[in-house]
Amino acid sequence: MMIRPTRRDLLRTSGCGALALTGALLSTTTSPALAEEPASLRARFHLTPPRGWLCDPQRPILAGGTTQLYYLHSEQNSGDGGWDRASTADLVTFEHHGDAIPLRPDFPVWSGSLVIDEEDTAGFGAGAVIALATQPTGGVRRQQEQYLYWSLDGGASFTQLDDPVIVNEDGREAETPAEVENAEWFRDPKVHWNAARGEWVCVIGRHRYAAFYTSADLRTWTLRRNFDYRLTPQDPDLGGIECPDLFEMTADDGTTHWVLGASMDAYGVGLPMTYAYWTGTWDGEQFLADSLTPQWLDHGWDWYAAVTWPAPEDPARLRYAIGWMNNWKYANRDVPTDLSDGYNGQFSVVRELRLRREADGRCALVSTPVPALAAAARTVRTLPDVTADGAAVLDVDARAYELELDLTWEEATNVGVIDGRVYVDRGPSDLEGYSFGEFRRAEAPIDPAARVVHLRILVDTQSVEVFVDDGYTVLSQQVHLLHGDTGASLYADGGPLHATSITLREH
């Protein structure tokens, strides 16, 4: 069974055996070629840059009563750049402020993180904003090192220390190809204050492991023990660790856990290329995982370089998260918005993260869009219930919207039965000159015994984000929608499909 918003099949769910949900898909109506449509394709409820190339978000800080979000920005697609800043009061709409750490010739600024040094541990003044960022010393890739910047104006502008504060010793000593490969992967420092131990903790992504450092002053760092997710050659190779994340969180049952997250390319072993995470403990020297098998916060192709940060109203139990909606398998390319609007790249919506105890004993992160997103909708309508035994058109005529509904079914036995999976197939949204190639369909497991599913589907002008049930399963995808792609319909194959509690929010 499928939901389709009409020219292109995007979202489908399917199962094995008697699982009825053989498809829930979004598609769009036929439109003229992009070259004939000069009007804007800019996303309406996602952060996009005013112009140029947008890449990794940097973990936000709260300053001046608003959330300050920094991101990698370049005037060229996949080019060298610096950090730009945007602010938001509601985590939905953003105001751009231009560069905060500008590009210096031959010395690009890569990803890192920011903290507010409330106690003046670094000596720049109480309340100084401190950023650690990866830069290639001397422009040499194997000498990626961590540099410190400080700001005394709330993070609007920064000054850099001349020398790196975390030196890449491997980059100076590497000789064999394996050593050089590891030396060229020393990036994306993520720093937080560990109040229980009275010290700063930094995690850095390496080629096949995460490296941990501690410091009393943000300037002098001590290497602790690494976390290696691959202990034997038989363990799956998930790729290098990028944009690592370490935080403590209280689950819904009151237990407290540490979470180590990272963006990883596990395509080679048939796993996602998004945000992997492990639960465990941090003992001041090392992260000890409950299991070396990671869980995944998104199963789409496009939720990478994600960052999380504590919600001020409940920092122990609630975090926010935002990701770059792109993928390094195809990121270095032009997209339709280059032509229509002069920019390339967007972030996902901001999500709320909670840690939930599962029936099998593990703890898992679940995510849902922040409540302010629904509140920001221009119009909200309740659509009548629909039963489809074939096709049924929904009363939708919009380019940017949320569609929330319950699907129930009795049985279906024929098309698309491939175990218990939900998948988003964006291949039909390809345009001439703009193709996702082999990276078209992303999928995730669902319960094969299920006969009801709750979907919240976010459709913007160039993206689809699908939240299944309470947000344990999410799929985030770029798509190439055109101006006439405004409709939605329900399709059932193999038995009737009932859509109830249908809410449409237009943005």
C-alpha positions in Angstrom: 0.0 0.0 0.0 1.2 3.5 -0.7 0.7 7.2 -0.2 1.7 9.2 -3.2 2.3 13.3 -3.0 1.9 12.1 -7.7 4.6 12.2 -10.3 7.3 10.4 -8.2 7.2 7.4 -5.9 9.0 8.4 -2.7 7.8 6.6 0.4 6.9 3.0 0.5 6.5 0.4 3.3 6.7 -3.3 2.8 6.9 -6.5 4.7 7.3 -10.2 4.6 4.8 -13.0 4.5 1.3 -11.6 5.3 2.5 -8.0 6.1 0.0 -5.8 4.4 1.9 -2.5 4.2 3.5 -3.2 0.9 3.9 0.5 0.1 3.3 4.0 1.5 4.7 6.4 -1.0 4.9 10.1 -1.9 4.9 11.2 -5.5 4.3 14.4 -7.4 2.4 15.6 -10.5 4.0 16.2 -13.9 5.8 19.6 -14.3 7.8 21.4 -17.0 11.5 21.0 -17.1 13.6 22.8 -14.5 15.2 25.0 -17.2 11.7 26.4 -18.0 11.0 27.3 -14.3 13.1 30.2 -13.1 11.0 30.7 -10.0 12.5 29.8 -6.6 12.9 26.3 -5.4 14.2 27.4 -2.0 13.2 25.3 1.0 10.4 26.9 3.1 10.9 25.4 6.5 14.5 24.2 6.4 17.7 26.3 7.0 19.5 27.1 3.7 22.4 29.5 3.1 21.6 32.9 1.5 24.0 31.8 -1.3 26.8 29.4 -2.0 27.5 26.0 -0.4 26.3 24.9 3.0 27.9 21.9 4.8 28.3 20.6 8.4 26.5 22.3 11.2 28.5 23.1 14.4 26.9 22.3 17.7 24.9 25.5 18.7 25.3 27.6 21.8 22.8 29.8 23.7 23.8 33.4 23.7 21.8 36.6 23.9 18.7 34.6 24.6 18.7 32.8 21.2 20.3 29.7 19.8 23.4 30.5 17.7 24.0 27.9 15.0 27.3 27.9 13.0 27.9 26.0 9.7 30.5 25.4 7.1 30.1 27.8 4.2 31.9 28.3 0.9 31.3 30.3 -2.2 32.0 27.2 -4.2 30.3 23.8 -4.2 32.4 21.6 -1.9 35.0 24.4 -1.7 37.1 25.7 1.1 35.4 28.1 3.5 34.8 29.2 7.0 32.1 29.3 9.6 28.9 31.3 9.1 26.4 32.1 11.8 22.6 32.0 12.0 20.4 32.5 15.0 16.9 31.2 15.9 14.5 31.9 18.7 12.2 29.0 17.9 14.4 26.4 16.2 12.4 26.7 13.0 13.1 30.1 11.5 16.7 31.4 11.2 18.3 34.8 10.7 21.7 34.8 8.9 24.5 37.0 10.2 27.3 36.2 7.8 30.8 34.8 8.5 32.0 34.4 12.1 35.3 32.7 11.3 36.1 33.7 7.7 38.2 31.7 5.2 41.9 32.5 5.3 43.8 31.8 2.1 45.1 28.2 2.0 43.9 27.6 5.6 40.3 26.4 5.5 38.3 25.9 8.7 36.6 22.5 9.0 34.2 21.2 11.7 34.5 21.5 15.4 32.4 22.7 18.3 31.7 25.6 20.6 31.4 26.0 24.3 30.8 28.9 26.7 33.6 29.1 29.2 31.5 30.3 32.2 34.3 29.9 34.7 37.1 31.4 32.6 39.2 28.2 32.6 40.9 29.2 29.4 41.9 32.7 30.6 40.0 34.8 28.0 37.3 36.0 30.5 34.3 34.5 32.1 31.6 33.8 29.5 34.0 33.8 26.6 32.8 31.7 23.6 35.5 29.1 22.8 35.6 27.2 19.5 37.8 24.2 18.7 38.0 23.5 14.9 40.1 21.2 12.7 42.5 22.9 10.2 45.3 21.5 8.1 48.5 23.0 9.4 50.5 24.4 6.5 47.8 23.2 4.2 49.0 19.6 4.6 46.1 17.1 4.9 48.0 14.7 7.1 48.6 17.5 9.6 44.9 18.0 10.5 45.1 19.6 13.9 42.8 21.3 16.4 42.9 25.1 16.7 41.3 27.3 19.3 39.3 30.4 18.6 37.8 32.7 21.2 35.1 35.3 21.1 34.3 38.1 23.6 31.2 39.4 21.7 28.9 36.5 22.2 30.2 34.5 19.3 29.8 37.1 16.5 33.5 37.2 15.8 36.5 35.2 16.8 40.3 35.5 17.3 42.6 32.5 16.8 45.5 31.2 18.8 48.4 30.8 16.4 49.4 27.3 17.3 47.2 24.1 17.5 46.1 23.1 21.0 45.8 19.4 20.0 48.7 18.4 17.8 48.4 15.5 15.3 51.6 13.6 16.2 50.7 10.9 13.7 50.8 13.3 10.9 54.5 14.0 11.5 55.6 10.5 12.1 53.4 8.4 9.7 55.4 6.4 7.1 53.4 3.4 6.0 50.2 3.8 3.9 48.1 2.7 6.8 49.8 5.2 9.1 49.3 8.0 6.6 45.7 7.1 6.1 45.1 7.3 9.8 47.0 10.6 10.1 44.8 12.1 7.4 41.8 11.4 9.7 42.1 13.6 12.8 39.1 15.8 12.8 35.9 17.4 14.2 36.6 17.9 17.9 33.5 17.9 20.1 34.0 19.4 23.5 31.8 19.4 26.6 32.3 20.2 30.3 32.1 17.1 32.6 30.9 18.7 35.9 31.3 15.4 37.8 35.0 15.4 37.1 35.6 19.1 36.8 37.2 18.9 33.3 36.7 19.4 29.7 36.3 16.3 27.5 37.0 16.3 23.8 36.3 13.5 21.3 38.0 13.5 17.9 37.2 11.3 14.9 39.9 9.0 13.6 40.1 6.6 10.7 38.6 3.6 12.6 38.3 4.8 16.1 37.4 7.8 18.4 40.2 9.4 20.4 39.4 11.1 23.8 41.3 14.0 25.4 40.7 15.8 28.7 41.8 19.3 29.8 41.4 21.7 32.7 41.8 24.9 30.5 40.9 24.1 26.9 44.5 24.8 25.9 46.5 21.8 27.2 45.0 18.4 26.4 45.9 14.9 27.6 45.2 11.9 25.4 43.2 9.2 27.2 42.1 5.9 25.7 40.5 5.3 22.3 37.2 3.7 21.4 37.7 1.1 18.7 34.4 -0.2 17.2 36.2 -2.9 15.3 38.1 -5.3 17.5 38.6 -8.1 15.0 38.7 -8.4 11.2 35.3 -10.1 11.3 33.7 -7.0 12.9 31.9 -4.9 10.2 33.9 -2.0 8.8 31.8 1.1 9.3 34.3 3.5 7.9 36.0 6.5 9.5 34.4 8.5 12.3 33.3 12.0 11.5 31.7 14.6 13.7 31.7 12.5 16.8 29.4 13.3 19.7 29.6 12.4 23.4 26.9 13.2 26.0 25.1 11.9 29.0 21.4 11.4 29.0 18.7 10.1 31.4 16.3 7.5 29.8 12.6 7.3 30.3 13.0 4.7 33.1 15.3 7.1 35.1 18.6 5.4 34.3 21.5 7.5 33.2 23.7 6.6 30.2 26.5 8.0 28.1 26.0 8.1 24.3 28.8 8.2 21.7 27.5 9.2 18.3 29.3 9.7 15.0 28.5 10.2 11.3 29.8 7.1 9.4 29.8 5.6 6.0 28.7 2.0 6.4 27.5 1.6 2.9 30.0 -1.2 2.2 28.4 -3.4 4.8 24.8 -2.6 3.9 24.2 -0.2 6.8 23.3 3.4 6.8 25.5 6.4 6.0 24.2 8.7 8.7 24.4 9.0 12.5 25.5 5.8 14.3 25.5 5.7 18.1 26.5 3.5 21.0 25.2 3.6 24.6 27.6 2.9 27.5 29.6 4.6 30.2 32.4 7.2 30.4 34.8 6.6 33.2 37.1 9.6 32.7 39.6 7.5 30.7 37.5 5.7 28.1 34.1 5.1 26.6 32.8 1.5 27.3 30.0 0.5 25.0 27.2 -1.7 26.1 27.5 -3.4 22.6 29.8 -2.8 19.7 26.9 -3.1 17.3 25.7 0.5 16.7 22.2 1.8 16.4 21.3 4.4 13.8 19.4 7.7 14.3 18.4 7.9 10.6 18.0 5.4 7.8 17.8 7.8 4.9 20.7 8.8 2.6 20.8 12.4 3.9 21.3 13.0 7.6 25.0 13.5 8.0 27.4 15.5 10.2 24.6 15.8 12.7 25.1 17.6 16.0 23.1 17.4 19.2 22.8 19.8 22.2 20.9 19.8 25.5 17.5 21.4 25.7 17.6 24.2 28.3 14.2 23.2 29.7 15.3 19.6 30.5 19.0 19.1 29.7 19.2 15.7 31.3 16.3 14.1 29.4 15.9 16.1 26.2 18.3 17.0 23.5 18.0 18.7 20.1 19.6 17.6 16.9 20.1 18.9 13.4 21.9 17.2 10.4 23.2 18.1 7.0 20.9 16.8 4.3 23.5 15.5 2.0 25.9 12.6 1.5 29.6 12.6 0.5 28.8 9.9 -2.1 27.3 12.6 -4.3 27.6 15.9 -2.4 30.2 17.3 -4.8 27.7 18.1 -7.6 25.4 20.9 -8.8 21.8 20.7 -7.7 18.6 22.4 -9.1 18.8 25.2 -6.5 22.2 26.3 -7.8 20.3 27.4 -10.9 17.1 28.6 -9.4 18.4 30.3 -6.2 22.2 30.3 -6.2 22.7 28.0 -3.2 23.5 24.3 -2.6 22.6 22.5 0.6 20.1 22.5 3.5 19.8 21.2 7.0 17.1 18.9 8.4 14.4 20.2 10.7 15.5 20.4 14.3 14.5 17.3 16.2 13.9 16.5 19.8 15.8 13.4 21.1 14.8 11.2 24.0 16.4 8.0 25.3 13.9 5.2 25.6 14.2 1.8 27.2 13.2 -0.9 24.7 11.5 -4.2 25.4 14.7 -6.1 24.7 16.5 -4.2 27.4 18.6 -1.8 25.3 18.2 2.0 25.3 17.5 3.7 22.0 17.3 7.3 20.9 13.9 8.4 19.4 13.4 11.6 17.5 10.5 13.8 16.5 10.3 17.3 15.0 10.4 20.1 17.5 6.8 21.2 18.5 7.4 24.7 17.1 7.4 23.3 13.6 3.8 22.3 13.7 2.9 25.6 15.5 4.6 27.5 12.6 2.3 26.1 9.9 0.3 28.7 7.9 -2.8 26.5 7.8 -3.9 23.3 9.5 -6.7 21.1 8.1 -8.1 17.7 9.1 -8.8 15.6 6.1 -11.6 13.0 5.9 -10.7 9.3 6.5 -9.9 7.4 3.3 -10.1 3.7 2.4 -8.1 2.8 -0.7 -8.5 -0.4 -2.6 -6.6 0.7 -5.6 -6.0 4.5 -5.6 -7.6 7.4 -3.7 -6.7 11.1 -4.2 -6.1 13.1 -1.0 -7.1 16.7 -0.7 -3.6 18.1 -0.9 -2.4 21.0 -3.0 0.9 22.3 -1.5 4.6 22.5 -2.1 5.7 22.5 1.6 3.7 20.7 4.2 3.4 18.0 6.9 1.1 15.1 6.4 0.4 13.1 9.6 -1.9 10.0 9.5 -2.5 6.5 10.7 -2.5 3.6 8.3 -4.2 0.3 9.1 -4.7 -2.8 7.0 -5.8 -6.4 7.2 -3.7 -8.3 4.7 -1.7 -8.1 1.5 0.4 -10.7 -0.2 1.8 -9.7 -3.5 3.9 -6.6 -4.6 7.0 -5.5 -2.7 7.2 -8.1 0.0 10.8 -8.0 1.1 10.9 -8.8 4.8 9.7 -6.1 7.2 11.0 -2.9 5.7 9.9 0.7 5.3 11.7 2.5 2.5 11.9 5.8 0.6 12.5 5.5 -3.1 13.4 8.9 -4.6 14.6 7.6 -8.0 11.5 8.7 -9.9 12.3 12.3 -8.8 15.5 12.3 -10.8 15.7 15.1 -13.4 17.8 15.4 -16.5 21.3 16.3 -15.3 20.3 15.7 -11.6 20.3 12.1 -10.7 20.9 10.3 -7.4 22.3 7.3 -9.3 22.5 4.1 -7.3 21.6 6.0 -4.1 17.9 6.1 -4.6 16.2 3.8 -2.2 16.8 3.9 1.6 15.1 1.4 3.9 14.7 0.6 7.5 13.1 -2.3 9.4 9.6 -2.3 10.8 7.7 -4.9 12.8 6.5 -7.5 10.3 3.6 -8.3 12.5 2.3 -4.7 12.5 -1.1 -3.9 11.1 -1.1 -0.2 12.0 1.6 2.5 11.5 1.6 6.2 12.3 3.5 8.4 9.8 4.5 12.0 10.0 5.9 13.0 6.6 7.6 16.4 6.1 7.6 17.5 2.4 9.6 20.6 1.5 10.5 21.8 -1.9 13.7 19.7 -2.1 13.4 17.1 0.7 11.3 14.5 2.4 11.7 13.4 6.1 9.6 10.4 7.3 9.0 9.8 11.0 7.6 6.3 11.6 5.5 5.7 14.8 7.1 7.5 17.7 10.4 8.4 15.9 12.5 5.3 16.5 12.6 4.9 12.7 13.3 8.0 10.5 14.4 8.4 6.9 15.7 11.7 5.6 16.1 12.3 1.8 16.9 15.0 -0.7 14.5 14.9 -3.6 14.1 17.0 -6.8 10.6 18.3 -6.7 9.3 20.9 -9.2 6.7 23.7 -8.9 3.8 21.6 -10.0 4.6 18.7 -7.6 1.8 19.5 -5.2 -0.6 16.6 -5.0 -1.0 13.5 -2.8 -2.9 10.2 -3.2 -3.2 6.9 -1.5 -2.6 3.6 -3.3 -3.3 0.1 -2.1 -2.2 -3.1 -3.7 -3.2 -6.5 -2.4 -5.9 -5.4 0.0 -7.7 -2.3 1.4 -5.7 0.4 3.2 -7.4 2.7 5.7 -6.0 6.2 6.4 -7.4 7.9 9.5 -6.6 10.9 11.7 -5.2 12.7 8.7 -3.8 16.2 9.4 -2.3 18.5 6.8 -0.1 21.4 7.9 0.9 23.8 5.1 4.1 25.9 5.5 
